[in-house]
Amino acid sequence: MLFATFKLFKVFGVFLILPLTLFFPQQDDTPKVLIFSKTAGFRHDAIPEGIVALKKIATERGYEVVTSEDSNHFNENNLSKFHAVVFLNTTGDVLTKAQQNDFERFIQAGGSYMGVHSATDTEYSWPWYNQLVGAYFAGHPNNPNVRNANLHVKNHAHPSTAEMPDTINVDDEFYNFRSIQENLIKVLVNLDETSYQGGKNGANHPMSWFHEFDGGKAFYTGLGHTKEMYTNPIFVNHLDGALQYLLNNGKPKALDYAKQIKTVPENNRFTRTILSEELNEPVELAVLPDERVLFIERKGEVKLFDPKSGQTHLLYSVPISHKYKNKDNGGDEAEDGLLGLAIDPNFAKNGYIYMYHSLEGERPVNVLTRWNFNEKQLDPATMKTILEVPVQRDYCCHTGGSIAFDKNGYLYLSTGDNSSPRATAYAPIR
């Protein structure tokens, strides 16, 4: 249930009662379940019957239940109040990336998950969820979708199947699955494809399963499409036993967020934005205080990207040496050039930038230099050489040149070993 706090105000002799806060149950020994039934695709008309059935189970078992279709409840503060979350016939993308991350943290802290029927028709671009739910929806029989079929219980030791007969005959919509996490899930009930038409998973067609995953527990059943299933005593007992498993027989452990391992989302959940294209060997960049971006290309070009206009401009071309001078390989492209870029820690006050590059001409030396950058211009007259590094330009290679400041304001330079891999029979390490 939901609770609210109220405060009494007196305005012009009239008393007003206004709600101050809306909050979920506090975490204690009472098992607490969030039933989530948001849909962003097909909506099952059996959702209300599913809620009624789950609430009845909760009442009989002494659980507290909150039902919602508001994904804003998927934040760490709210989720930390619950022990289990049920995805009841959810479809499509129902959570934002931030909400996904907080739900992952809930499971990692020891929370539990139950997926019912179209919970596998949910969040296809979230790989972690695929592992949690155990599979993705691939299709179902058509004309009609609801069929009569036999189910065979493979495991009677689990609370959700302890009272089930070996074979069950029901009318429901039987999903075919893809991306089945065979190495994770433990199958409880199989669908007999010989008993109906439209099955595509073969002799081992899972329909209910469970597993422990990423610190928490998970249970899924593919049953639950029709309204009638939620008054079928066999299926209701199946859900009841699943909740007993997820809630540790009514004595769930408190969530422990100290156990969380993952604190960042997977790589596929980031969005890539292209700032500039058709570059020629870009090497390093530095973000200015106003969020413009300086970056360099190895053959000497210094460029500036302006996020307000979305445009990239050439500021200056640093004269560099980038050819080998060995007799056998004269004129071959070298690794030298404009290699390092950093802005001064006090850039906002002094406008200094630093670059490391090969010096143009015959003298084999690379230089660390400081330049003045004034808004949109890089003034070559202000260049000051801070350090010269002797190099060889006769043979390839292994040139370095990245530069960076540490938190104390010290500037670090990497040079590479600048040695030929053919110079000796040993690794060219100095």
N, C-alpha and C positions, 0 to 999 in steps of 0.2 A: 504494500500500500504506500501511498504518498503521504507525507506529513507537511504541515505548514505552520509557521509561527506568525503571530499577529501582535499588533500594537494598537493601543487606544489613543486617539487624538481628539482634542476638544477644539472645534473651530466655530466661532460665533455662537457659543452655547450649544452646539450640536456635536455629539460624540460620533466619531468615525472609526470604524475598525478596518485597518488596512493590513494586508499580508506583507510581511517583511522578507521572508526567505522561503524558498521551496527546496526541500532536500530529500535525499533518499535515506533509507534505513542506515544506521550506523553499524559498523562491523562488530558483531559479537558472536556468541555461540549459535545463534539461530541461523539455520541455512537460508541464504537469500539468493533469489534467482531473478535475473532480468530476462524477460521474454521480448525479443526484438523481431518485428514482423514488417519492416519497411520493404517496399518493392519499388524498383526502378525499371521493371519490365512487366512480364505477365503477372497478374495478381490472382492468386487462388481464392476462390470464394469460400474455401474451408478454413480460412484463417480464424474467423470468430469461433468456430467449433473447436479448433485446436487450442485457442486460448482458454476456453471453458474447460476443456479436458485437463490441461496442465494446471489450471487454478484448482480444480477439484482434487487432483493429486497432491498439490501443495497444501491444501487445507487439511486433508487427511493425514499428511505426514508432518504438519507443523512447520512448513517452510513459509517464508515471506516472499511475495511475488510483486514485481513491478512490470507492467506491460507498457511498451512504447514503440512508436515508429519514428521517433526523433533521434537522428544520429548524433545530435549535439550531446547526448548523454554519454557518448563514447569519449570521455576524457578521464584522465587518471584519478581525479578527485571523486568522480561518481563511480567509476568501475571498481575502485578500491573498497567500496561498500558491499560488493557482491561476491558470492562464491562461484556462481555459474551463470553463463549467458547462453540463452537458447536462440538460435536463428530459425524462426518458424516460417517456412515458406518464403524466405527472402528471395529477391531476384535482382540481377543487375548490380551496378556499382552503388552501394548504399553507404559507404564510408569515404570520407576524404582521406588524403594521405596522412595527415596529422592524427585523425581518429584511428586509422589503421595502426599507426605506430603505438598509440596508447593501448589499443587492444592487444597488440603483441606483448607489451609490457605486462598487461594483466595476466596473460597466459604464463609468461616467464616467472611471474611472482607466485604461481601455483594455482591460478584460476582454472575453471573448467568450461568446456564448450560442448553444446549439443546442436547438431544440425538436423533439421527435419525436411525431408523431401527436396524442395527446390533450393535448399541451402547450397547445393552443388551447382546451381544455376546462378551463382553469385560471385562477383569479384574475380573475373577471369584474368585480369592483369596484375594480380597480387600473388606471386609464387608462394609466399609463406602461407597464405590462406589455403592454397591447393594442398599443401602438406598437412595443414590442420584438419580440413574437412575430409581429406583422403582421396578425393577424385573430383572430376568436373562432369557436368551433364553433357552428353553427346547427342541425345535424341531419345525418342520414345515411339511406340507403335502409333500409327495413324489410322484414322477411320475404322474403328474408334481408337482413341488413346487409352481409354480405360478397358482393361481386359481381365479375364479370369485366369489365374495361374496358381501353381504350387510353389511354395517356399519350403526349403529344407534347413533345419537348424543344425549347424555344425558344432556348436559349443553350448552345452547346457550349464556350464560352470559359471557363466556370467549372470549377474542379477537380472539383466534385461531379458534373458532367455531361459532362466531357471525353470519357469512354469509353462513354457511353451511346449506343445506337442512336437514330435519329430518332423511332421509335415503339416503345413498350414495351407489352406485354400482360401484365397481372398480375391475380391475385385478391387483393382487399383490401377494407377498409371505407373507402369514399370519403366524406369529410366535405363537407358544404355549409358555407360560411362566411358570417359577418356581420362588420360593423365592419372590413372589409378596408382596410388602410392603403395605398390605391392610390398615394398621393403619396410613400410611403416605400419600399415593397418593390420588388425587381427580380425578376420572375418567371423561373424556370428551367424549370419543367415545368408544362404545362397538362393538365387532364383532359378527355377527349373525351366530352361528355355524350351524344353520339349513339350511343356504343358500349355504353351501359347505361341502365337506368331508375332514376330517383330523383335525378338532378342538378338543382339549382336555381340555379346561378350563371351559367348561360348559356354562350355561346361562349367567354368568357374565364373559365374556372374554374381558378384557380391551385391547384397541389398542392405545389410546392416553390418556395422563394424565398430571397433573401438581401438584406441591406442593412447599411449602417453607420448606427449610431444612438447619439446621446448620448455619443459618445466611444469606443464599442466596436463590435464586429461581431456580427451576428446571422444565423442560418440556421434555416430551418424546413422540415420535410417533413411532409405529411399522411399519408404512407405509414407502415406499421409496426404495424398492428393485429394481424395474424396471426403465429403463431410461425414459419410457413414463410417469411415475408419476411426473417427474420434469417439464413436460409441461402441466400437468393436472391443470387447473385453480383452481379447488377446493382444491387440495393438496397444490399448491403454496400459495394460500390465507391462508391455515392452517399454513404453516411455517411462513408467513408474520405476522399473528396475534400472533403466539407464540413469535416471536422476539419483537413485540410491548409490550407484557406482560413482557418479561424478561428485556427489556430496558426502562420500565416505560414510554411507549408512546413517545420514543425518547428523554426523559429527565432523563437519568439514574443518580442515586446518585453516588457520588465519593466513591471509596472503602475506608473503614475505618479499617485498620489493628489493631487498638487499640481494636476492638471488638473481636478479635480472642480469643477463649477459649482453644482450643486444640493446644498444641505445641509439642506433642510427638505422634508417631504412635501407633496403637493398638498392643497388645501383640503378635498377630499372625504374625506380620511383622518382628519380630526378629528371627534370626537364632540361634539355640542351637548347641553348639559344646561341645562334651563330652571330658573332659580332662583326667579323670581317672575313672576306674570302679572297682567293687568288693571291695568297701570300707566298713569298719566296724564302723558305727555310726560316720561319720565325723561331727565335731562341728563348728569350726571356721577356717578362712583362713586369710592370710596376703600376699599382693603382694609386692615383693621386688623391689627395684629400677631398677633392670635389667629384670623385668617382670617374674622372676621365682616366683612360688607360694608355700608358706609354708602353710600346713594345719595340723590339729590335729584330732585324733579320741578319743572318750571318754575313751576308755580303755588304753590310754597312748601313742599311737604311734604318733610320729611326722614325717611327710612326706614332701618331696619336689618334686614339679612338675617342669620340665624344658621344656618350650615351644619349644626350638630349637630341642631337641631330641624327644619330645613327651612322655618322660618316667617319671615315678614316682618312687622315691627311699625312703626307710625307713632311717631316720637319727638317731632316738633314740627312745627307749621305756621308758617313764617316769614311775617309780614305783608308783602305786596308790592304794588306797583302793576303792573297788566298791561293797562291800557286806554289807547287814544289819546284826546286831548282836542280834536282839530280839529273845527271847526263841522260840516263836511260828513261827517265820519266819527266823530262823537262816540260813544264806547262800543264802537268796534270793538276786537277783540282785538289786542293789541300783541305784540311779541317780548320785552318786558321780563319780569322775574320773578326766580326763583332760578336762577342760571345757572352758578355755579362752586363747586367743592368740592375741598378738599385737606386732608390731615392734616399736622401739623407733623413735620419729620424726627425730632424728639425726642419724638414722641407718647407713646411708652412711659413717658416720665418726666413730661411736663407735661400730657398729655391735651388739647392744643390742636387744634381744627379751624378751618378758615377757609372762609368762604363769601362769594360775591359776588352781590349781589341789588339789585333796584330798591327804593327806600325808599317805604313806604306814605305816602300823603298827596299834597298839592298840589305840594310842592317837587320839581322835576325833577332828581333826583340818584340815582345808583347808588352803593352802598357796598361796600367790602371790609371784612369784619368777622372778628373772632376770637371763638371760643366755647370754653367748657370742656365737655368730654364726659366724664361720669363713669359708666363701665361701661354703663348702660342708659338714662341720662338726659342730655338736652341742656338746660342751665340758661340760659334767656333773660336772667336777671339778670347773667350773666357776659359778655354780648356787649360787645365793644369795637370801635368804628369805627376802622379804620386809615387808610382813604383814602376820600375822596368824589370821584366822577367826575360832573361836570355833563353832563346829557343833554337832548335835546329829546323831548317826548312828544306833539307835535302831529301829526306825520306818521310814516308807515311809513318806515324801519325799519333793517335791517342791524345789529342789536344783537349784540354778542359778550359774553363773560364767563367763558371758561374760565380756570382758574388752575392753576398747577403749580410745584413747587419743582425747582430744578436741583441738581446734585451738591454745590454749594457752600452750599446752604441759602438761596439767593435765591428769593423768590416772584415769579413772573411772572403778569401779568394781560393778557388780550386783551379789547379793548373793542368792536371793530367800528367802522364809520364813522358809525353812527347818523344816516344821512342819507336823505332821500327820493330815490328814483330819478327823481322828476319835478321836483326842485328846479331843475335847470338842463338845458341841452341836452347837457351833457357828463356823463361818468361821475362819480358822486358820491364822489370819492376825495379825502381830505384829506392 
